[in-house]
């Protein structure tokens, strides 16, 4: 293919909703379920039609004004997408499922954001495709939901922490300055390494991916500690979304 539960306690006395209230709650739940089922079906059938290379099957699910923003940053129209259709090759098959689905609706417009977990098979060889976060915007036309726009973004690979000697952290402890008004503090607390912006209360734990590369569960990027020829830490690198920010160690 080729994306608060609030509990109200009133004087600690349970309140039984009247029939009208109960019906309204059930009605909303059913409506949400029906909407999700309809949007999932449109998304799934569109993918299956694409895999078959059949524009006649794909087109009815997609609005004529459709555009898609691809992971590379390009924009393609419905016509351009259909021009790229090709019949499937013998021995090829595609298996996918939707994960982490979020749906919102405002009148005749709805949005579904989801992750596509996909696996391709070429004869007997299986290939795991990088997970894709897809956000589709739907519009209700003539009683049918059509996809009006899509946004695709690859999900960053999951970081995995490794064990390293905590004494390694001592060389990283200190202050790092990006500019006069933005300084980061790196501290060690027992066997853990932390980083925070000076003057701000929140700190994040840095987990080792290697002796010099770290990550935080709260963010997608990496923190890399750089050394000079003598092994002295000179700066750290904040690496995210394909670019690096060098932050000089000042203390």
SULQUI-V410855 format. One record per residue. RES is the residue in three letters. D_CENTER is the distance of its C-alpha to the mean C-alpha in Angstrom with 2 decimals. Layout:
res:RES d_center:D_CENTER
res:RES d_center:D_CENTER
This chain:
res:UNK d_center:17.99
res:UNK d_center:17.71
res:UNK d_center:7.36
res:UNK d_center:20.62
res:UNK d_center:22.69
res:UNK d_center:25.96
res:UNK d_center:29.18
res:UNK d_center:32.37
res:UNK d_center:35.60
res:UNK d_center:38.67
res:UNK d_center:41.59
res:UNK d_center:40.36
res:UNK d_center:41.83
res:UNK d_center:39.79
res:UNK d_center:39.89
res:UNK d_center:40.12
res:UNK d_center:38.65
res:UNK d_center:41.08
res:UNK d_center:40.74
res:UNK d_center:39.39
res:UNK d_center:36.63
res:UNK d_center:35.71
res:UNK d_center:35.64
res:UNK d_center:33.36
res:UNK d_center:30.80
res:UNK d_center:31.04
res:UNK d_center:30.88
res:UNK d_center:27.60
res:UNK d_center:26.10
res:UNK d_center:27.50
res:UNK d_center:26.33
res:UNK d_center:22.71
res:UNK d_center:23.06
res:UNK d_center:24.74
res:UNK d_center:22.19
res:UNK d_center:19.29
res:UNK d_center:21.59
res:UNK d_center:22.49
res:UNK d_center:19.07
res:UNK d_center:17.95
res:UNK d_center:21.23
res:UNK d_center:20.88
res:UNK d_center:17.48
res:UNK d_center:18.94
res:UNK d_center:22.29
res:UNK d_center:20.95
res:UNK d_center:19.22
res:UNK d_center:22.43
res:UNK d_center:24.55
res:UNK d_center:22.70
res:UNK d_center:23.27
res:UNK d_center:26.90
res:UNK d_center:27.20
res:UNK d_center:28.81
res:UNK d_center:28.47
res:UNK d_center:30.84
res:UNK d_center:28.45
res:UNK d_center:25.30
res:UNK d_center:26.86
res:UNK d_center:27.81
res:UNK d_center:24.23
res:UNK d_center:23.34
res:UNK d_center:24.95
res:UNK d_center:27.25
res:UNK d_center:25.55
res:UNK d_center:22.14
res:UNK d_center:20.04
res:UNK d_center:16.80
res:UNK d_center:14.92
res:UNK d_center:14.10
res:UNK d_center:11.91
res:UNK d_center:15.31
res:UNK d_center:15.80
res:UNK d_center:18.47
res:UNK d_center:19.44
res:UNK d_center:21.17
res:UNK d_center:23.34
res:UNK d_center:24.21
res:UNK d_center:27.32
res:UNK d_center:25.67
res:UNK d_center:23.19
res:UNK d_center:26.22
res:UNK d_center:28.19
res:UNK d_center:25.86
res:UNK d_center:26.54
res:UNK d_center:28.45
res:UNK d_center:30.07
res:UNK d_center:28.59
res:UNK d_center:30.45
res:UNK d_center:32.57
res:UNK d_center:30.97
res:UNK d_center:27.35
res:UNK d_center:25.14
res:UNK d_center:21.49
res:UNK d_center:19.99
res:UNK d_center:16.63
res:UNK d_center:15.20
res:UNK d_center:12.60
res:UNK d_center:10.57
res:UNK d_center:9.14
res:UNK d_center:10.88
res:UNK d_center:11.52
res:UNK d_center:14.62
res:UNK d_center:16.73
res:UNK d_center:20.12
res:UNK d_center:22.61
res:UNK d_center:25.77
res:UNK d_center:25.54
res:UNK d_center:21.95
res:UNK d_center:18.91
res:UNK d_center:15.14
res:UNK d_center:12.92
res:UNK d_center:9.13
res:UNK d_center:8.22
res:UNK d_center:7.09
res:UNK d_center:10.20
res:UNK d_center:11.89
res:UNK d_center:14.75
res:UNK d_center:18.00
res:UNK d_center:20.77
res:UNK d_center:24.42
res:UNK d_center:27.08
res:UNK d_center:30.30
res:UNK d_center:29.90
res:UNK d_center:27.18
res:UNK d_center:23.64
res:UNK d_center:20.65
res:UNK d_center:17.16
res:UNK d_center:14.76
res:UNK d_center:11.58
res:UNK d_center:8.69
res:UNK d_center:7.44
res:UNK d_center:5.04
res:UNK d_center:8.26
res:UNK d_center:9.80
res:UNK d_center:13.54
res:UNK d_center:16.36
res:UNK d_center:19.49
res:UNK d_center:23.09
res:UNK d_center:25.97
res:UNK d_center:28.92
res:UNK d_center:32.07
res:UNK d_center:30.56
res:UNK d_center:27.72
res:UNK d_center:24.03
res:UNK d_center:23.15
res:UNK d_center:19.92
res:UNK d_center:20.51
res:UNK d_center:17.46
res:UNK d_center:14.11
res:UNK d_center:11.28
res:UNK d_center:9.48
res:UNK d_center:7.11
res:UNK d_center:7.22
res:UNK d_center:5.02
res:UNK d_center:7.65
res:UNK d_center:10.45
res:UNK d_center:11.20
res:UNK d_center:14.07
res:UNK d_center:17.32
res:UNK d_center:20.07
res:UNK d_center:23.61
res:UNK d_center:26.99
res:UNK d_center:28.97
res:UNK d_center:32.13
res:UNK d_center:31.39
res:UNK d_center:34.33
res:UNK d_center:32.15
res:UNK d_center:30.45
res:UNK d_center:33.78
res:UNK d_center:33.63
res:UNK d_center:30.31
res:UNK d_center:31.53
res:UNK d_center:32.45
res:UNK d_center:31.43
res:UNK d_center:29.47
res:UNK d_center:29.96
res:UNK d_center:27.78
res:UNK d_center:30.28
res:UNK d_center:33.07
res:UNK d_center:31.03
res:UNK d_center:28.02
res:UNK d_center:28.82
res:UNK d_center:26.77
res:UNK d_center:28.45
res:UNK d_center:27.77
res:UNK d_center:29.63
res:UNK d_center:30.42
res:UNK d_center:30.87
res:UNK d_center:32.52
res:UNK d_center:30.34
res:UNK d_center:27.17
res:UNK d_center:26.07
res:UNK d_center:24.67
res:UNK d_center:23.78
res:UNK d_center:24.12
res:UNK d_center:25.18
res:UNK d_center:28.94
res:UNK d_center:29.97
res:UNK d_center:26.79
res:UNK d_center:26.78
res:UNK d_center:23.29
res:UNK d_center:22.94
res:UNK d_center:20.22
res:UNK d_center:21.14
res:UNK d_center:20.77
res:UNK d_center:20.43
res:UNK d_center:22.18
res:UNK d_center:20.69
res:UNK d_center:24.14
res:UNK d_center:27.15
res:UNK d_center:25.86
res:UNK d_center:22.05
res:UNK d_center:20.14
res:UNK d_center:16.69
res:UNK d_center:15.66
res:UNK d_center:13.53
res:UNK d_center:12.71
res:UNK d_center:11.36
res:UNK d_center:9.76
res:UNK d_center:13.15
res:UNK d_center:16.51
res:UNK d_center:19.96
res:UNK d_center:22.80
res:UNK d_center:26.40
res:UNK d_center:28.84
res:UNK d_center:32.54
res:UNK d_center:35.68
res:UNK d_center:38.26
res:UNK d_center:39.86
res:UNK d_center:36.76
res:UNK d_center:36.38
res:UNK d_center:32.95
res:UNK d_center:32.99
res:UNK d_center:29.50
res:UNK d_center:25.86
res:UNK d_center:23.08
res:UNK d_center:19.72
res:UNK d_center:17.58
res:UNK d_center:14.18
res:UNK d_center:12.76
res:UNK d_center:16.05
res:UNK d_center:18.55
res:UNK d_center:20.75
res:UNK d_center:22.41
res:UNK d_center:25.66
res:UNK d_center:26.89
res:UNK d_center:30.58
res:UNK d_center:32.04
res:UNK d_center:34.93
res:UNK d_center:36.11
